[in-house]
Amino acid sequence: MADRIPLHPIQEPPYSAIQYEPGTMSAPANEEALREALSGVELGAYDEAILKWMTLWETATVATVCSWLYRVREVDRG
């Protein structure tokens, strides 16, 4: 999934960055994207609650947050 998340400044909503089966809820795909972006980050109970809440957001919004997380990691490495 991470290969579709933009790793550059986003100018338009990245609607196709997180894909899920038509007719299904986007929450599982959103959760997978968020967990991949947070890989290696220890999460507490409240973190988990917020992550679950964010899975209900529009996929383009979740993809943008994931993009920020990936880009911050790149800045931190530099």
N, C-alpha and C positions, 0 to 999 in steps of 0.2 A: 504494500500500500504506500509506503513512504516514497516510492519512485514517482508518484503522481503529485505529491505535495510540492508546491512551488518553493524553490530555494532562493528566491530573488524578491525584490519589492513587488508587491501585487498591485496592479492597476485596475483590474476588473475582478468581480467575484469568481473564485475558482470553483464553479459548480461541478465540474467533472473530476475534481481532484480526489474525492471520496465517492467511490461507486458502490452501489448496492442493488440488489435484485428489484426490478419493478414490482410493485404490489406488496413490498415488505417495508418494514420500518427501517429508517436510517440509523437508529440508535446503535445496533451492534457494529455497523461499519464505522460510525463515529467513535465508538469506544475503542475499537481496534486501532484506529488512526491516532487517537490520543495516547493510548498505552505505548505505541511504537515511538511516538515523539518524546514520551517521558521515560523511555527505557533507561534503566539504571538509576532512576530517581526513587528514593524511598518515599512511600506515601503513607500517611496516617489515616485514621478513620474519617476525619473531616475532609482530607484531600480526596479520599475515595467518594465521599458523598458529593462533593463538588464535581468530580469527574463524571459521576453518574448523571448529575443534573445537566452538565454540558453535552452529554450524548443526545439530549433532546433538542439541541440547537440545530439550526439549518446547517447542512453539510458545508456550504461555502464559508460560514463563520468558523466552524470547527477546523476546516482546512487552513484558514488564515492563522488561527491560534497555533496550530501545529507548525506552520511555516515559521512563525516567530520563534518557537522553541528550537527548531533545527538551526535557524540563522543565528540565534544567540549562542548556541553551542559552537558554531563556526567562529564567531567573534571571540569567544572565550579561548579557543585553540590558537587564535592568531596572536 
